[in-house]
Amino acid sequence: MDHEKSKPRSPLRFLTLWVVTKKPSTSKQIMDNLGKRKGKSLSVGTVYPVIKKHKEDGFIESKEKRVYHITPSGKKEMKKMWKYISRMFYDYDEIKQYFN
């Protein structure tokens, strides 16, 4: 496994793949979903480069009307990213209790 490649460089890379994994989405739907998570709208200039990179890497594809779908290699990448993230936040429940 290429550990460095699977490290999400930003939460946006992981979350963009996650949104498309849950439901095939247009770039507008992806932006709206990510905006809800952040609490404010995200610009096309922020989100589109991430979508473009995922397309170039073969993690997502669009078959019709720019509706993006996760690919088999995108699912593999999601699993790698999730393993990396979950190792970092193995004590998530403890952290959550601390702030509640």
N, C-alpha and C positions, 0 to 999 in steps of 0.2 A: 504494500500500500504506500502510495506517495503521500506521506504524512503532511508535508508542507502544502501540497495542492488542496488537501481536504480541510485545511484550517480556513474557516470563513474569515476573510479579511475584514468583513464588516457584518453586522447583524443583517444588513439589507440583502446581502447575497444569500444568506441562509433563508431569511423570511420570504424572499421572492420565490425561491424554489418551493418552499413550504406552501405558499398560497396556490401555486400551480399544481402541486401534488394533491392538495385537497379538492381542487375544482379547476378544470380548464378555464382560463380567464383571458380577457383582452388586456392590453397594457393599461387601459383606463381602469378596469376592475382591479388590476394588481395595484395601481397607484392608490385607488380609493381604500383598498384593504390595508395597505401599509400606512396610509394617512390616519386611519382609525387607530391603529396601534400606536402611532407616534403622537396623536392628538392634534395634528395639523396637516394640511395638504402638503404633498411632496411634488416637486416640479418634475416635468418631463426630463429635464436635464440631469436630474438625480437618478431617476428610475430607469430610463431607457438605456443608458450605458450598461447597467447590470443585466437587463434583458438581452441586450446585444451580445454581451460576453457569454451568457448562458447558452445562447443560440450557437455562437461560434464554438463553444466547448462541446456542443451536442447534448446538452442537458435538457433543453426544451426545444420544441419545434411548433410551428403553426401550420396547420393544414388548410384552414379556411378562415377568411375574414379576420385574420390576425388573432385567432383564439389560440393561446399557447397551451401546450400539453407537455407534461413531464415525459421524458424518454426513459428507456431502460437504464442507460448510463446516468441519467439525471437521478433516478431512484437510488442507484448505487452511490452516487456522490452525496445525496441527502443522508444516507445511512452513515457514510464516513464523517460528514459534518456533524451529525447528531452525536456520534460517539465522541468526537472531539469536544463538543459543547457540554455533553453530559458529564464528561470527566472533569471539566472545569467547575461545574456546578453540582457536584455530587452531593453537596450539603444544602441543596436548594430549600428543602423544608425548614431547616434550621435558620437559614437566612430570612425566609419568609416570616417565620415566627418572630424573629428579632424585630422586624419592622412593623408588625401588626400589634 
